[in-house]
Amino acid sequence: TGVATTFINKSVPESALLDLKHLLVEAKQTVPPVLKALEDPYEDLAAPERGGRGDDGLSNATGTKGCAFCGGLGHRITDCPKVDSQVRKIGAGKRDFLAGKSEGYGGDSLG
């Protein structure tokens, strides 16, 4: 039992705010008005006791609530900011051999 304080501002991504909103609901905590005002694309898929229809076929089929990559409750893996970040990091380290700087290999012109 205790109190945790979280400060949010305009630079916090909406997906993080939705994760926080879902975490508070899951823990049966009070959700502040600023988080209640956020439109949640998955709200109608919530359990009936949380005001939804309760027909989240994806979580029923997989047994995973929310994002399968990071565990965030306010988004799915298709909208996951951590997946986007990971893809950018992986892509930044790879050379594009067809881009013209492959030193004669991979389609550079010989002229």
N, C-alpha and C positions, 0 to 999 in steps of 0.2 A: 504494500500500500504506500502510495506516495503521490507526488505531483511532478509532472514534467511540463516544461514550458517550451514551446516551439515558436520561433519568430519567423514569419513569412513576409516576403515582399514581392514586387512585380517580377523579379528575376528568377523566382522559383518556377520550374516547369510545371505545367498543369498536370502532367502525369504523376509527379511527386505529390501534388496536393490531393489528387484523387486517391493515391495510395494511402495517404494520411487519413483521408475521410473514411475509406474502407476499413482501415486499421482501428479507428475509433469506434466504428459501428460494430466491428467484430468483437471488440473488447467491452461492448456495452457502455461506452463512455459518451459524454455529451459532445455532440458535433457542433462546433461554432457556426454562426450564421454565414460567415464568409465561405466556409466549406460546403454548407448546405446549398448555397447559391450556385455552386458549380454544377454544370450539366454533365451527368454521368451517362455515357453511351451504353453501359452495361447494367444500369439500375433496374430495368424491367426484367432482367434475368435473375435478380436476387431471389432469395427464399421468400415465400409468402409472408413470414413473420417480420421480414424487413421491408415489406411493401411491394415486392416484385411478384411476377407471375410464377417464379420457381421452375421455369422450364429451360434451364441452362444445359442444353444437351452436351456441350463441349465439356463442361466440368463433370457432368454425370458420366460421360464416356471415358474421360481420362483420369478422373479422380483428382484433378488439379484445379484449385480455384485460382482465378487471376492469371498472372503471367507465368508460363512454364519455364522461362529463362531466369528471371530474377526473383520471382515469388511475390512481386507487387500485386496488390489486390485491386488497384484502380485501373488496370489496363491489361491487354492481352499481349502475347509475344509479337504479334504483327505491329503493335504500336510501341514496343519497348525501347526506351531511350538507351538502355545499356546495350542492347543488340546493335543499334545504330552506331554507337560509340565503338563497339568491338569490331564491327565490319570496317569502319574507317581506319582503325589502327592496323588491321590486317592488310587492307588494301594499300595503305601508305608505304608499307615495307616491301611491296612487290614491284619489280621492274616491268615495264610494258615493252616487250621485245619487238612489238610491231610499231612502236612509236617513232622509229627513225634514229635512235641513239644506241642501237644494238651492235655497233662496230662491224657491220657487214653481214650480220646474221639476221634472220627473221624478216626478210623482205626489204632491206635497204637497197636503194638503187646503187649500182656500181659506178655510175657516171659522175 
